[in-house]
């Protein structure tokens, strides 16, 4: 890893934009930089017009050859290069849950460029201590860049509603969480049979979607939505709230390195959450949340409790919102290790 203590004049973020990693970790931090110029570029955007002198570059997960070559040609001009990653990409590629097209994208955009990226790096940032442990190598200092959600004052307040029990339950996850989908299928089916006013929404496609459709759940009360682009997902979850959000996380190498960003999505939905009892969700836990073991009995009991006990539901719903403020308190607003040159004329 290159050693760099140069002051930066501006910041360039290279990202498969827009995407959740930028939203969860980089967006709010970039907003704290005030008058420091921040340049956002997608992976296919040309960089030739950018002044590289004193430029600090953040590579968010992925990079393509033209941009990597541009960085290599200007490495002596740059104030530094940081690589940020929020997944154990090696575990995803070698595991059995991700689809082949997704694995190919990871190999092409994240794995193959790594040897060249490593020769440029002055900083490595990961989302969790556990993930840092999987990447640790001699001579590479790794800093933690914890999730930094938006200020809650910028979000709409939670409507109190009437005394009707919660009726809309959701599970929003990608196909990488195939085991969690399979874990929930019999649980959701049993809950739907018991509570006739319960409706369920799940994000799934391909084999996982077909398996949900074969569960024997009343199709009039279940909505299976294909995965959305990140902007479409943000728009949908801001406009269409939920009552109960399921957040299972089963043990495994990939999940062990995950951060608790699911809290941010659930807070946006203004829902009461049911979390798996695990280190990931314990990080910013607050009183009133439901954290349970990964057994069907405990998950069914938690769903029953949120539906039948209005006070418990309201407490759990508000607790998730409170946990977002705790997440902000745990996050350091600054980008680790970057020193920006004061703008001319600044006090």
Protein Blocks (a to p, Z undefined) as FASTA:
>chain_A
ZZdfbdcfbdcdddddddfklmmmmmmmmmmnomaccddddfkbcfklpcfehpacddeh
iacfklmmmmmmmmmmpgbdcdddfbdfklmmmmmkbcfklmmmmmmmmmmmmmmmmmmp
cbdcdfbfklmmmmgcghiacdddddddddfklpccddebjmbdcfbdcddddfklmmmm
mmmmmmmmmmmmmmmmbccddddehjllmmmmmnopafklcccdddddfklmmmmmmmmc
cfbdcddddedfklmmpccklmmmmmmnopacdddddfklmmmgcehiacddddfklmmm
mmmmmmmmmklmmmmmmmmmmmmmmmmmmpcfbaghiacdddehiZZ
